[in-house]
Amino acid sequence: MITVAVSLAVLIPVTGLTLRFGVKPFLREIADIRAARRGQLVEDVSHERLARIERQLEDLESSMRRLIQVAEFDRQLKSGRPD
């Protein structure tokens, strides 16, 4: 009984120190890696949204160019003289 009590008195602090200095930094690194992956996913989604917005802007610009050309053509038809 005394042997068990003494061994537990030694093993419990040793186990605590092992967890504190060995396992805790390892778990912290795993948490940092997961957080970085989540951040990467958010960044990827942001890049996708930005690319989609850029495509929409390019489409709008090309539509505006076509509308300007059509309006110019219509103006030329109404005036009766080609420019």
N, C-alpha and C positions, 0 to 999 in steps of 0.2 A: 504494500500500500504506500509506504514511504517512497519507494523507488518510482512508482507511477506518479506521485505528487511532485517529486523532484524533476522527473523527466518532463512532465507537463509544464512545470515552472520554467524550464529552459526552452522547450520546444515552442511554446506559445509566443514568446517574444521573437524567437528566431523566425517563425512563420510570418509574423507580422512585419518584421523588417524585410523579409524576402518579398512579400507582397508589395510593400511600400516602394522598395528600390528596384525590384525586378519586373513585376507584373504591371504596376501602375503606369510607368512610362510606355510600355508596350501597348497597353489599352489606349493611352492618350494618342499614340501614333496612329492606331487604327481609327480612332475617332477623327483625327485630323485628315486622314486619307478619305474617309467617307464624306467629310465636309467639303473637301476639295472636289470630289466627284460631283457632289450636289451643285457646287459652284460652277463646275464645268458644264453641267447640264443646263443650268440657268443661262450661262454664257452662250451655249450652243443655240438655245431657244431664242435668245436675243439676236444672235446673228441671223437666224432664219427669218425672224420677223423683220429685221432691217433689210434683208435681201428681198423679201416680199414687197415691202414698201417701196424699195427702189424700182422693182419691176413695174409696180403700179404707176409710179411717177413717170417712168419711161413710156408706158402705154398712154398715159394722159398727154404727155408731150407730143407723141406721134399723132394722137387724135387731134390735138390742137393744130398741128401743122397741116393735117389733111383738111380740117375745117377752114383754115385760112386760105388754102389753095382753092377750095370749092367756092368760098365767098369771092375771091379774086376772079375766078372764072365766071361766076354769075354776074359780077359787076361788068366784066368785059362783054358778056352777052347782052346785057341791058343797054350798054352804051352804044353798041352797034359797030364798034371799031376795035380791032385786035391791037394789043400793045406789044 
